[in-house]
Amino acid sequence: MEPKNEPQNNNNQNYAKLIGFGIEFCGVLAVFCYFGYKLDQYFHTAGPWFLLAGFFVGFLGMFYILFKETWNIWRK
């Protein structure tokens, strides 16, 4: 009989991928928000419009990547 270490190792790899994606998600949002904030300062806008635009562009882009990756995993 062989030991059943394979599922545990696969679980650890899945968790590592999810943690990595979460860090990437937060990093991309932070970068887009930062550039939006700097654009708001540069153009002296009345509200945080570029900051909000940066947030939504980063969020939607990362959500699309998440959807695409999970779709590829489900299709396998």
C-alpha positions in Angstrom: 0.0 0.0 0.0 1.3 3.4 -0.8 0.7 6.4 1.4 -1.9 9.0 0.6 0.3 12.1 0.6 -0.8 13.3 -2.9 -4.1 15.0 -1.9 -2.5 16.8 1.0 0.3 18.1 -1.2 -2.2 19.2 -3.9 -4.2 21.1 -1.2 -1.2 22.9 -0.1 -0.4 24.0 -3.7 -4.0 25.2 -4.1 -3.8 27.3 -0.9 -0.5 28.7 -2.0 -2.0 29.8 -5.3 -4.9 31.4 -3.6 -2.7 33.3 -1.2 -0.5 34.4 -4.0 -3.5 35.6 -6.0 -4.9 37.5 -3.0 -1.6 39.3 -2.6 -1.5 40.1 -6.3 -5.1 41.3 -6.2 -4.4 43.7 -3.3 -1.1 44.9 -5.0 -2.8 45.7 -8.3 -5.6 47.6 -6.5 -3.1 49.5 -4.5 -1.1 50.5 -7.6 -4.1 51.6 -9.6 -5.5 53.6 -6.6 -2.1 55.2 -6.0 -1.9 56.4 -9.7 -5.5 57.6 -9.5 -4.7 59.5 -6.3 -1.7 61.1 -8.0 -3.8 62.0 -11.0 -6.3 63.7 -8.7 -3.6 65.7 -7.1 -2.1 66.7 -10.5 -5.4 67.8 -12.0 -6.8 69.2 -8.8 -10.1 67.5 -9.1 -13.0 68.3 -6.8 -13.5 64.7 -5.8 -11.5 61.5 -5.9 -12.7 60.6 -9.4 -9.4 59.3 -10.7 -8.9 57.3 -7.5 -12.3 55.7 -7.9 -11.7 55.0 -11.6 -8.3 53.4 -10.7 -10.0 51.3 -8.1 -12.7 50.0 -10.5 -10.3 49.4 -13.4 -8.0 47.4 -11.1 -10.8 45.5 -9.5 -12.6 44.7 -12.8 -9.3 43.6 -14.4 -8.4 41.3 -11.5 -11.9 40.0 -11.3 -11.7 39.1 -15.0 -8.4 37.3 -14.5 -9.9 35.4 -11.5 -12.9 34.4 -13.6 -10.7 33.3 -16.5 -8.5 31.2 -14.2 -11.3 29.5 -12.4 -13.1 28.8 -15.8 -9.9 27.1 -17.0 -9.7 25.0 -13.8 -13.4 23.9 -14.1 -13.0 23.0 -17.8 -10.2 20.5 -17.0 
